Amino acid sequence: AIQSDIDSGAIQSLESVPLLIVQDGSRWSLSKAFVSAQTAKLLILAGSDRLDKELLIAQMQGKFQLELLPPAGHAIREDLPDMVGDVVTLFWKCN
């Protein structure tokens, strides 16, 4: 999936896709990095069962906007491009 995003130009390189962040010698999960970012955040998932403990707690605390698109499969952006576009546009307009 990541390679197809690079091939399509959606992302510029593998370096722009952090799976694990190292800061001051400490390892952070991508979920922790996402939650701690000091900006408005949107997470689009096919189902809430994909939330790990870090994301579940942060979502209940209102630290990011969660949009669930249950009809989507693994590749949400490819399965429901119009719905993803609408969600992102609305998020952008509100933030």
Biopython code that builds the backbone (N, CA, C, O; Angstrom):
import numpy as np
from Bio.PDB.StructureBuilder import StructureBuilder

atoms = [
    (1, "ALA", "N", (0.826, -1.199, 0.000)),
    (1, "ALA", "CA", (0.000, 0.000, 0.000)),
    (1, "ALA", "C", (0.862, 1.252, 0.000)),
    (1, "ALA", "O", (0.567, 2.211, -0.713)),
    (2, "ILE", "N", (1.921, 1.249, 0.792)),
    (2, "ILE", "CA", (2.785, 2.435, 0.843)),
    (2, "ILE", "C", (3.480, 2.627, -0.499)),
    (2, "ILE", "O", (3.585, 3.753, -0.985)),
    (3, "GLN", "N", (3.959, 1.537, -1.104)),
    (3, "GLN", "CA", (4.630, 1.657, -2.398)),
    (3, "GLN", "C", (3.689, 2.212, -3.455)),
    (3, "GLN", "O", (4.105, 3.013, -4.293)),
    (4, "SER", "N", (2.418, 1.796, -3.430)),
    (4, "SER", "CA", (1.475, 2.328, -4.421)),
    (4, "SER", "C", (1.235, 3.820, -4.202)),
    (4, "SER", "O", (1.021, 4.557, -5.164)),
    (5, "ASP", "N", (1.268, 4.274, -2.947)),
    (5, "ASP", "CA", (1.140, 5.709, -2.667)),
    (5, "ASP", "C", (2.352, 6.473, -3.190)),
    (5, "ASP", "O", (2.211, 7.583, -3.704)),
    (6, "ILE", "N", (3.537, 5.891, -3.063)),
    (6, "ILE", "CA", (4.745, 6.531, -3.602)),
    (6, "ILE", "C", (4.651, 6.579, -5.123)),
    (6, "ILE", "O", (4.928, 7.611, -5.734)),
    (7, "ASP", "N", (4.255, 5.447, -5.741)),
    (7, "ASP", "CA", (4.146, 5.380, -7.199)),
    (7, "ASP", "C", (3.132, 6.379, -7.747)),
    (7, "ASP", "O", (3.340, 6.956, -8.815)),
    (8, "SER", "N", (2.038, 6.581, -7.019)),
    (8, "SER", "CA", (0.992, 7.498, -7.491)),
    (8, "SER", "C", (1.305, 8.958, -7.199)),
    (8, "SER", "O", (0.641, 9.853, -7.722)),
    (9, "GLY", "N", (2.321, 9.205, -6.360)),
    (9, "GLY", "CA", (2.666, 10.580, -6.001)),
    (9, "GLY", "C", (1.928, 11.086, -4.777)),
    (9, "GLY", "O", (2.084, 12.248, -4.403)),
    (10, "ALA", "N", (1.117, 10.227, -4.137)),
    (10, "ALA", "CA", (0.379, 10.645, -2.937)),
    (10, "ALA", "C", (1.328, 10.982, -1.799)),
    (10, "ALA", "O", (1.058, 11.888, -1.010)),
    (11, "ILE", "N", (2.430, 10.266, -1.710)),
    (11, "ILE", "CA", (3.501, 10.617, -0.775)),
    (11, "ILE", "C", (4.795, 10.643, -1.569)),
    (11, "ILE", "O", (4.927, 9.957, -2.582)),
    (12, "GLN", "N", (5.746, 11.437, -1.104)),
    (12, "GLN", "CA", (6.960, 11.657, -1.865)),
    (12, "GLN", "C", (8.018, 10.577, -1.678)),
    (12, "GLN", "O", (8.745, 10.252, -2.616)),
    (13, "SER", "N", (8.109, 10.023, -0.479)),
    (13, "SER", "CA", (9.135, 9.018, -0.233)),
    (13, "SER", "C", (8.775, 8.216, 0.999)),
    (13, "SER", "O", (7.897, 8.602, 1.771)),
    (14, "LEU", "N", (9.454, 7.101, 1.178)),
    (14, "LEU", "CA", (9.221, 6.248, 2.336)),
    (14, "LEU", "C", (9.558, 6.980, 3.628)),
    (14, "LEU", "O", (8.967, 6.697, 4.671)),
    (15, "GLU", "N", (10.492, 7.908, 3.572)),
    (15, "GLU", "CA", (10.880, 8.656, 4.768)),
    (15, "GLU", "C", (9.723, 9.490, 5.332)),
    (15, "GLU", "O", (9.738, 9.846, 6.510)),
    (16, "SER", "N", (8.728, 9.801, 4.505)),
    (16, "SER", "CA", (7.599, 10.612, 4.981)),
    (16, "SER", "C", (6.499, 9.763, 5.610)),
    (16, "SER", "O", (5.418, 10.271, 5.908)),
    (17, "VAL", "N", (6.764, 8.477, 5.813)),
    (17, "VAL", "CA", (5.781, 7.573, 6.407)),
    (17, "VAL", "C", (6.371, 6.990, 7.685)),
    (17, "VAL", "O", (6.911, 5.884, 7.665)),
    (18, "PRO", "N", (6.276, 7.713, 8.791)),
    (18, "PRO", "CA", (6.877, 7.200, 10.031)),
    (18, "PRO", "C", (6.037, 6.094, 10.656)),
    (18, "PRO", "O", (4.843, 6.278, 10.894)),
    (19, "LEU", "N", (6.642, 4.972, 10.917)),
    (19, "LEU", "CA", (5.952, 3.898, 11.618)),
    (19, "LEU", "C", (6.343, 3.889, 13.086)),
    (19, "LEU", "O", (5.594, 3.420, 13.943)),
    (20, "LEU", "N", (7.517, 4.410, 13.356)),
    (20, "LEU", "CA", (8.007, 4.504, 14.721)),
    (20, "LEU", "C", (8.848, 5.765, 14.786)),
    (20, "LEU", "O", (9.686, 5.992, 13.913)),
    (21, "ILE", "N", (8.646, 6.572, 15.782)),
    (21, "ILE", "CA", (9.362, 7.828, 15.904)),
    (21, "ILE", "C", (10.353, 7.718, 17.046)),
    (21, "ILE", "O", (10.013, 7.235, 18.126)),
    (22, "VAL", "N", (11.571, 8.162, 16.814)),
    (22, "VAL", "CA", (12.589, 8.171, 17.860)),
    (22, "VAL", "C", (12.893, 9.622, 18.195)),
    (22, "VAL", "O", (13.273, 10.408, 17.328)),
    (23, "GLN", "N", (12.720, 9.964, 19.461)),
    (23, "GLN", "CA", (12.973, 11.332, 19.912)),
    (23, "GLN", "C", (13.728, 11.262, 21.227)),
    (23, "GLN", "O", (13.280, 10.619, 22.176)),
    (24, "ASP", "N", (14.859, 11.916, 21.278)),
    (24, "ASP", "CA", (15.700, 11.912, 22.476)),
    (24, "ASP", "C", (16.014, 10.489, 22.938)),
    (24, "ASP", "O", (16.060, 10.218, 24.138)),
    (25, "GLY", "N", (16.226, 9.597, 21.998)),
    (25, "GLY", "CA", (16.549, 8.218, 22.335)),
    (25, "GLY", "C", (15.367, 7.367, 22.765)),
    (25, "GLY", "O", (15.524, 6.169, 23.001)),
    (26, "SER", "N", (14.173, 7.970, 22.873)),
    (26, "SER", "CA", (12.975, 7.222, 23.279)),
    (26, "SER", "C", (12.193, 6.812, 22.045)),
    (26, "SER", "O", (12.101, 7.566, 21.076)),
    (27, "ARG", "N", (11.634, 5.617, 22.087)),
    (27, "ARG", "CA", (10.811, 5.137, 20.976)),
    (27, "ARG", "C", (9.349, 5.464, 21.257)),
    (27, "ARG", "O", (8.835, 5.172, 22.336)),
    (28, "TRP", "N", (8.697, 6.062, 20.294)),
    (28, "TRP", "CA", (7.273, 6.389, 20.398)),
    (28, "TRP", "C", (6.522, 5.617, 19.336)),
    (28, "TRP", "O", (7.024, 5.421, 18.229)),
    (29, "SER", "N", (5.350, 5.190, 19.661)),
    (29, "SER", "CA", (4.511, 4.573, 18.637)),
    (29, "SER", "C", (3.911, 5.676, 17.768)),
    (29, "SER", "O", (3.853, 6.836, 18.176)),
    (30, "LEU", "N", (3.477, 5.315, 16.601)),
    (30, "LEU", "CA", (2.829, 6.279, 15.723)),
    (30, "LEU", "C", (1.560, 6.823, 16.383)),
    (30, "LEU", "O", (1.239, 8.001, 16.222)),
    (31, "SER", "N", (0.839, 5.984, 17.119)),
    (31, "SER", "CA", (-0.375, 6.442, 17.812)),
    (31, "SER", "C", (-0.047, 7.526, 18.822)),
    (31, "SER", "O", (-0.744, 8.538, 18.893)),
    (32, "LYS", "N", (1.009, 7.328, 19.606)),
    (32, "LYS", "CA", (1.387, 8.324, 20.614)),
    (32, "LYS", "C", (1.816, 9.625, 19.947)),
    (32, "LYS", "O", (1.477, 10.710, 20.420)),
    (33, "ALA", "N", (2.554, 9.519, 18.860)),
    (33, "ALA", "CA", (2.978, 10.717, 18.131)),
    (33, "ALA", "C", (1.768, 11.463, 17.573)),
    (33, "ALA", "O", (1.714, 12.691, 17.632)),
    (34, "PHE", "N", (0.807, 10.732, 17.038)),
    (34, "PHE", "CA", (-0.408, 11.331, 16.493)),
    (34, "PHE", "C", (-1.174, 12.068, 17.580)),
    (34, "PHE", "O", (-1.568, 13.220, 17.398)),
    (35, "VAL", "N", (-1.381, 11.410, 18.698)),
    (35, "VAL", "CA", (-2.155, 11.992, 19.797)),
    (35, "VAL", "C", (-1.466, 13.225, 20.367)),
    (35, "VAL", "O", (-2.140, 14.182, 20.749)),
    (36, "SER", "N", (-0.150, 13.220, 20.431)),
    (36, "SER", "CA", (0.568, 14.328, 21.057)),
    (36, "SER", "C", (0.818, 15.507, 20.120)),
    (36, "SER", "O", (1.302, 16.545, 20.570)),
    (37, "ALA", "N", (0.504, 15.379, 18.838)),
    (37, "ALA", "CA", (0.693, 16.484, 17.896)),
    (37, "ALA", "C", (-0.162, 17.677, 18.315)),
    (37, "ALA", "O", (-1.331, 17.522, 18.666)),
    (38, "GLN", "N", (0.426, 18.853, 18.274)),
    (38, "GLN", "CA", (-0.259, 20.070, 18.716)),
    (38, "GLN", "C", (-0.979, 20.748, 17.553)),
    (38, "GLN", "O", (-0.654, 21.875, 17.180)),
    (39, "THR", "N", (-1.945, 20.058, 16.994)),
    (39, "THR", "CA", (-2.725, 20.579, 15.884)),
    (39, "THR", "C", (-4.070, 19.859, 15.846)),
    (39, "THR", "O", (-4.266, 18.865, 16.546)),
    (40, "ALA", "N", (-4.981, 20.351, 15.041)),
    (40, "ALA", "CA", (-6.245, 19.649, 14.853)),
    (40, "ALA", "C", (-5.952, 18.331, 14.147)),
    (40, "ALA", "O", (-5.134, 18.281, 13.228)),
    (41, "LYS", "N", (-6.617, 17.275, 14.576)),
    (41, "LYS", "CA", (-6.323, 15.952, 14.034)),
    (41, "LYS", "C", (-7.603, 15.248, 13.598)),
    (41, "LYS", "O", (-8.647, 15.370, 14.238)),
    (42, "LEU", "N", (-7.499, 14.516, 12.505)),
    (42, "LEU", "CA", (-8.599, 13.724, 11.963)),
    (42, "LEU", "C", (-8.080, 12.318, 11.704)),
    (42, "LEU", "O", (-7.037, 12.144, 11.073)),
    (43, "LEU", "N", (-8.797, 11.324, 12.184)),
    (43, "LEU", "CA", (-8.461, 9.934, 11.930)),
    (43, "LEU", "C", (-9.662, 9.286, 11.263)),
    (43, "LEU", "O", (-10.764, 9.295, 11.812)),
    (44, "ILE", "N", (-9.449, 8.723, 10.077)),
    (44, "ILE", "CA", (-10.514, 8.067, 9.327)),
    (44, "ILE", "C", (-10.241, 6.570, 9.342)),
    (44, "ILE", "O", (-9.186, 6.117, 8.897)),
    (45, "LEU", "N", (-11.192, 5.814, 9.853)),
    (45, "LEU", "CA", (-11.055, 4.362, 9.945)),
    (45, "LEU", "C", (-12.314, 3.684, 9.422)),
    (45, "LEU", "O", (-13.375, 4.302, 9.333)),
    (46, "ALA", "N", (-12.184, 2.407, 9.076)),
    (46, "ALA", "CA", (-13.352, 1.629, 8.666)),
    (46, "ALA", "C", (-14.154, 1.167, 9.879)),
    (46, "ALA", "O", (-15.361, 0.948, 9.776)),
    (47, "GLY", "N", (-13.495, 1.019, 11.020)),
    (47, "GLY", "CA", (-14.198, 0.578, 12.222)),
    (47, "GLY", "C", (-13.424, 0.928, 13.471)),
    (47, "GLY", "O", (-12.199, 1.037, 13.441)),
    (48, "SER", "N", (-14.137, 1.104, 14.572)),
    (48, "SER", "CA", (-13.481, 1.492, 15.823)),
    (48, "SER", "C", (-12.656, 0.365, 16.430)),
    (48, "SER", "O", (-11.856, 0.603, 17.335)),
    (49, "ASP", "N", (-12.840, -0.856, 15.944)),
    (49, "ASP", "CA", (-12.050, -1.977, 16.448)),
    (49, "ASP", "C", (-10.575, -1.835, 16.083)),
    (49, "ASP", "O", (-9.741, -2.587, 16.587)),
    (50, "ARG", "N", (-10.246, -0.888, 15.223)),
    (50, "ARG", "CA", (-8.864, -0.663, 14.817)),
    (50, "ARG", "C", (-8.132, 0.330, 15.727)),
    (50, "ARG", "O", (-6.955, 0.619, 15.512)),
    (51, "LEU", "N", (-8.820, 0.843, 16.727)),
    (51, "LEU", "CA", (-8.188, 1.775, 17.665)),
    (51, "LEU", "C", (-7.378, 1.002, 18.703)),
    (51, "LEU", "O", (-7.889, 0.069, 19.323)),
    (52, "ASP", "N", (-6.122, 1.387, 18.893)),
    (52, "ASP", "CA", (-5.356, 0.780, 19.977)),
    (52, "ASP", "C", (-5.685, 1.525, 21.267)),
    (52, "ASP", "O", (-6.447, 2.492, 21.239)),
    (53, "LYS", "N", (-5.133, 1.101, 22.380)),
    (53, "LYS", "CA", (-5.466, 1.683, 23.682)),
    (53, "LYS", "C", (-5.180, 3.187, 23.713)),
    (53, "LYS", "O", (-5.993, 3.966, 24.211)),
    (54, "GLU", "N", (-4.031, 3.590, 23.183)),
    (54, "GLU", "CA", (-3.643, 5.001, 23.154)),
    (54, "GLU", "C", (-4.675, 5.844, 22.404)),
    (54, "GLU", "O", (-5.089, 6.901, 22.880)),
    (55, "LEU", "N", (-5.080, 5.369, 21.239)),
    (55, "LEU", "CA", (-6.051, 6.114, 20.435)),
    (55, "LEU", "C", (-7.441, 6.087, 21.062)),
    (55, "LEU", "O", (-8.155, 7.089, 21.018)),
    (56, "LEU", "N", (-7.828, 4.978, 21.632)),
    (56, "LEU", "CA", (-9.144, 4.870, 22.260)),
    (56, "LEU", "C", (-9.292, 5.873, 23.404)),
    (56, "LEU", "O", (-10.304, 6.568, 23.500)),
    (57, "ILE", "N", (-8.294, 5.942, 24.258)),
    (57, "ILE", "CA", (-8.327, 6.888, 25.388)),
    (57, "ILE", "C", (-8.355, 8.320, 24.873)),
    (57, "ILE", "O", (-9.147, 9.136, 25.345)),
    (58, "ALA", "N", (-7.494, 8.629, 23.907)),
    (58, "ALA", "CA", (-7.428, 9.995, 23.370)),
    (58, "ALA", "C", (-8.737, 10.389, 22.680)),
    (58, "ALA", "O", (-9.171, 11.537, 22.773)),
    (59, "GLN", "N", (-9.355, 9.442, 21.996)),
    (59, "GLN", "CA", (-10.617, 9.734, 21.327)),
    (59, "GLN", "C", (-11.705, 10.041, 22.348)),
    (59, "GLN", "O", (-12.509, 10.951, 22.145)),
    (60, "MET", "N", (-11.735, 9.290, 23.441)),
    (60, "MET", "CA", (-12.733, 9.545, 24.490)),
    (60, "MET", "C", (-12.485, 10.888, 25.169)),
    (60, "MET", "O", (-13.414, 11.490, 25.707)),
    (61, "GLN", "N", (-11.247, 11.360, 25.149)),
    (61, "GLN", "CA", (-10.905, 12.659, 25.729)),
    (61, "GLN", "C", (-11.093, 13.803, 24.727)),
    (61, "GLN", "O", (-10.852, 14.963, 25.061)),
    (62, "GLY", "N", (-11.516, 13.486, 23.518)),
    (62, "GLY", "CA", (-11.761, 14.512, 22.502)),
    (62, "GLY", "C", (-10.501, 15.114, 21.914)),
    (62, "GLY", "O", (-10.519, 16.264, 21.476)),
    (63, "LYS", "N", (-9.408, 14.369, 21.894)),
    (63, "LYS", "CA", (-8.137, 14.913, 21.401)),
    (63, "LYS", "C", (-8.024, 14.882, 19.879)),
    (63, "LYS", "O", (-7.101, 15.474, 19.320)),
    (64, "PHE", "N", (-8.941, 14.205, 19.205)),
    (64, "PHE", "CA", (-8.956, 14.207, 17.747)),
    (64, "PHE", "C", (-10.352, 13.851, 17.274)),
    (64, "PHE", "O", (-11.166, 13.307, 18.021)),
    (65, "GLN", "N", (-10.607, 14.171, 16.022)),
    (65, "GLN", "CA", (-11.891, 13.838, 15.414)),
    (65, "GLN", "C", (-11.764, 12.468, 14.762)),
    (65, "GLN", "O", (-10.837, 12.221, 13.990)),
    (66, "LEU", "N", (-12.691, 11.591, 15.073)),
    (66, "LEU", "CA", (-12.706, 10.249, 14.505)),
    (66, "LEU", "C", (-13.884, 10.132, 13.558)),
    (66, "LEU", "O", (-15.021, 10.423, 13.930)),
    (67, "GLU", "N", (-13.612, 9.706, 12.340)),
    (67, "GLU", "CA", (-14.666, 9.452, 11.359)),
    (67, "GLU", "C", (-14.605, 7.983, 10.975)),
    (67, "GLU", "O", (-13.564, 7.491, 10.540)),
    (68, "LEU", "N", (-15.718, 7.287, 11.138)),
    (68, "LEU", "CA", (-15.791, 5.879, 10.790)),
    (68, "LEU", "C", (-16.533, 5.720, 9.466)),
    (68, "LEU", "O", (-17.620, 6.266, 9.281)),
    (69, "LEU", "N", (-15.940, 4.975, 8.563)),
    (69, "LEU", "CA", (-16.548, 4.681, 7.269)),
    (69, "LEU", "C", (-16.645, 3.161, 7.131)),
    (69, "LEU", "O", (-15.838, 2.546, 6.433)),
    (70, "PRO", "N", (-17.640, 2.555, 7.802)),
    (70, "PRO", "CA", (-17.763, 1.096, 7.851)),
    (70, "PRO", "C", (-17.829, 0.390, 6.498)),
    (70, "PRO", "O", (-17.379, -0.751, 6.403)),
    (71, "PRO", "N", (-18.369, 1.011, 5.446)),
    (71, "PRO", "CA", (-18.410, 0.276, 4.183)),
    (71, "PRO", "C", (-17.030, 0.047, 3.558)),
    (71, "PRO", "O", (-16.892, -0.753, 2.632)),
    (72, "ALA", "N", (-16.019, 0.744, 4.062)),
    (72, "ALA", "CA", (-14.679, 0.652, 3.473)),
    (72, "ALA", "C", (-13.964, -0.612, 3.927)),
    (72, "ALA", "O", (-14.243, -1.173, 4.987)),
    (73, "GLY", "N", (-13.048, -1.028, 3.097)),
    (73, "GLY", "CA", (-12.189, -2.151, 3.450)),
    (73, "GLY", "C", (-10.876, -1.632, 4.004)),
    (73, "GLY", "O", (-10.848, -0.631, 4.719)),
    (74, "HIS", "N", (-9.793, -2.311, 3.673)),
    (74, "HIS", "CA", (-8.472, -1.962, 4.197)),
    (74, "HIS", "C", (-7.958, -0.644, 3.622)),
    (74, "HIS", "O", (-7.302, 0.126, 4.324)),
    (75, "ALA", "N", (-8.250, -0.385, 2.368)),
    (75, "ALA", "CA", (-7.759, 0.823, 1.690)),
    (75, "ALA", "C", (-8.902, 1.836, 1.581)),
    (75, "ALA", "O", (-9.537, 1.955, 0.533)),
    (76, "ILE", "N", (-9.153, 2.547, 2.647)),
    (76, "ILE", "CA", (-10.301, 3.455, 2.720)),
    (76, "ILE", "C", (-10.281, 4.480, 1.598)),
    (76, "ILE", "O", (-11.300, 4.725, 0.953)),
    (77, "ARG", "N", (-9.129, 5.072, 1.372)),
    (77, "ARG", "CA", (-9.019, 6.129, 0.367)),
    (77, "ARG", "C", (-9.344, 5.603, -1.026)),
    (77, "ARG", "O", (-9.911, 6.325, -1.846)),
    (78, "GLU", "N", (-8.992, 4.357, -1.294)),
    (78, "GLU", "CA", (-9.284, 3.769, -2.601)),
    (78, "GLU", "C", (-10.720, 3.252, -2.683)),
    (78, "GLU", "O", (-11.347, 3.330, -3.739)),
    (79, "ASP", "N", (-11.241, 2.727, -1.576)),
    (79, "ASP", "CA", (-12.592, 2.161, -1.571)),
    (79, "ASP", "C", (-13.677, 3.233, -1.628)),
    (79, "ASP", "O", (-14.682, 3.066, -2.318)),
    (80, "LEU", "N", (-13.474, 4.327, -0.908)),
    (80, "LEU", "CA", (-14.498, 5.384, -0.803)),
    (80, "LEU", "C", (-13.884, 6.768, -1.017)),
    (80, "LEU", "O", (-13.933, 7.603, -0.113)),
    (81, "PRO", "N", (-13.316, 7.025, -2.177)),
    (81, "PRO", "CA", (-12.615, 8.297, -2.380)),
    (81, "PRO", "C", (-13.502, 9.527, -2.203)),
    (81, "PRO", "O", (-13.048, 10.538, -1.668)),
    (82, "ASP", "N", (-14.747, 9.460, -2.639)),
    (82, "ASP", "CA", (-15.637, 10.618, -2.506)),
    (82, "ASP", "C", (-15.970, 10.896, -1.043)),
    (82, "ASP", "O", (-15.976, 12.048, -0.611)),
    (83, "MET", "N", (-16.249, 9.829, -0.277)),
    (83, "MET", "CA", (-16.573, 10.011, 1.141)),
    (83, "MET", "C", (-15.358, 10.551, 1.904)),
    (83, "MET", "O", (-15.498, 11.441, 2.743)),
    (84, "VAL", "N", (-14.184, 10.021, 1.616)),
    (84, "VAL", "CA", (-12.966, 10.507, 2.275)),
    (84, "VAL", "C", (-12.746, 11.976, 1.924)),
    (84, "VAL", "O", (-12.417, 12.782, 2.794)),
    (85, "GLY", "N", (-12.924, 12.317, 0.675)),
    (85, "GLY", "CA", (-12.779, 13.709, 0.249)),
    (85, "GLY", "C", (-13.750, 14.630, 0.965)),
    (85, "GLY", "O", (-13.375, 15.724, 1.387)),
    (86, "ASP", "N", (-14.998, 14.194, 1.103)),
    (86, "ASP", "CA", (-16.000, 15.002, 1.807)),
    (86, "ASP", "C", (-15.631, 15.192, 3.276)),
    (86, "ASP", "O", (-15.754, 16.292, 3.815)),
    (87, "VAL", "N", (-15.174, 14.108, 3.923)),
    (87, "VAL", "CA", (-14.790, 14.180, 5.344)),
    (87, "VAL", "C", (-13.613, 15.129, 5.527)),
    (87, "VAL", "O", (-13.625, 15.970, 6.424)),
    (88, "VAL", "N", (-12.600, 14.996, 4.682)),
    (88, "VAL", "CA", (-11.407, 15.843, 4.794)),
    (88, "VAL", "C", (-11.755, 17.303, 4.508)),
    (88, "VAL", "O", (-11.272, 18.200, 5.199)),
    (89, "THR", "N", (-12.578, 17.546, 3.510)),
    (89, "THR", "CA", (-12.976, 18.916, 3.182)),
    (89, "THR", "C", (-13.731, 19.556, 4.340)),
    (89, "THR", "O", (-13.456, 20.701, 4.700)),
    (90, "LEU", "N", (-14.667, 18.839, 4.920)),
    (90, "LEU", "CA", (-15.423, 19.370, 6.054)),
    (90, "LEU", "C", (-14.507, 19.638, 7.243)),
    (90, "LEU", "O", (-14.631, 20.670, 7.902)),
    (91, "PHE", "N", (-13.600, 18.726, 7.516)),
    (91, "PHE", "CA", (-12.631, 18.904, 8.610)),
    (91, "PHE", "C", (-11.788, 20.156, 8.364)),
    (91, "PHE", "O", (-11.573, 20.955, 9.275)),
    (92, "TRP", "N", (-11.316, 20.318, 7.138)),
    (92, "TRP", "CA", (-10.491, 21.473, 6.782)),
    (92, "TRP", "C", (-11.274, 22.783, 6.956)),
    (92, "TRP", "O", (-10.735, 23.765, 7.467)),
    (93, "LYS", "N", (-12.516, 22.797, 6.542)),
    (93, "LYS", "CA", (-13.345, 24.008, 6.656)),
    (93, "LYS", "C", (-13.625, 24.366, 8.114)),
    (93, "LYS", "O", (-13.719, 25.543, 8.461)),
    (94, "CYS", "N", (-13.757, 23.347, 8.967)),
    (94, "CYS", "CA", (-14.087, 23.585, 10.376)),
    (94, "CYS", "C", (-12.851, 23.897, 11.220)),
    (94, "CYS", "O", (-12.977, 24.393, 12.340)),
    (95, "ASN", "N", (-11.682, 23.619, 10.704)),
    (95, "ASN", "CA", (-10.471, 23.828, 11.486)),
    (95, "ASN", "C", (-9.577, 24.823, 10.797)),
    (95, "ASN", "O", (-8.499, 25.137, 11.302)),
]
sb = StructureBuilder()
sb.init_structure("model")
sb.init_model(0)
sb.init_chain("A")
sb.init_seg("    ")
for serial, (resi, resn, name, xyz) in enumerate(atoms, 1):
    if name == "N":
        sb.init_residue(resn, " ", resi, " ")
    sb.init_atom(name, np.array(xyz, "f"), 0.0, 1.0, " ", f" {name:<3s}", serial, name[0])
structure = sb.get_structure()
